Amino acid sequence: MSADIPKFDPVIHAPARLQIAALLCAVSDADFSTVRDTVGVSDSVLSKHLKQLEDAGYVRLSKASLDGRVRTRLAMTKAGRRAFAAHVKALQALVSVAEHAPTLGQLATEPDLAVSEPETVI
């Protein structure tokens, strides 16, 4: 059965990185602060996640001066978009495996057999 279990991308799989990847795949690029606020993390937490995504070649960071302040823009690379698509496909495959497991349908319709009257011990 373990051969049927899809493999996840460990770089993308962490919840915050999965959210970052999903957000960046939906746009051409995004401002650091927009991603931070949308994902709901601090600057330092976002920076750590971006470093891992950047090291994997999934995200590209660019800095530019705007109104006298340096702004950081984030964009998914082609490799990042492919990795995210593969990860989503693996998640969908896992859901499909679970949906087709014989016990799932039974769990929804069968009474809980583990619950019984307690025995009286004398």
HUDAZI-V715428 format. One record per backbone hydrogen bond with DSSP energy under -0.5 kcal/mol. NH is the residue of the N-H (numbers start at 1). CO is the residue of the C=O. Records with the same first field share a line. If there is no record, write none. Layout:
# HUDAZI-V715428
NH = CO / CO
This chain:
# HUDAZI-V715428
4 = 1
5 = 1 / 2
10 = 8
13 = 9
14 = 10
18 = 14
19 = 15
20 = 16
21 = 17
22 = 18
23 = 19
24 = 20
25 = 21
26 = 22 / 23
27 = 24
30 = 74
32 = 72
35 = 31
36 = 32
37 = 33
38 = 34
39 = 35
40 = 36
41 = 36
46 = 42
47 = 43
48 = 44
49 = 45
50 = 46
51 = 47
52 = 48
53 = 49
54 = 50
55 = 51
56 = 52
57 = 54
58 = 53
59 = 53
60 = 75
62 = 73
64 = 71
66 = 69
69 = 66
71 = 64 / 69
73 = 62 / 71
74 = 30
75 = 60
77 = 58
81 = 77
82 = 78
83 = 79
84 = 80
85 = 81
86 = 82
87 = 83
88 = 84
89 = 85
90 = 86
91 = 87
92 = 88
93 = 89
94 = 90
95 = 91
96 = 92
97 = 93
98 = 94
99 = 95
100 = 96
101 = 98
104 = 101
105 = 101
106 = 102
107 = 103
108 = 104
109 = 105 / 106
110 = 106
113 = 111
115 = 112
116 = 114
121 = 119
122 = 120
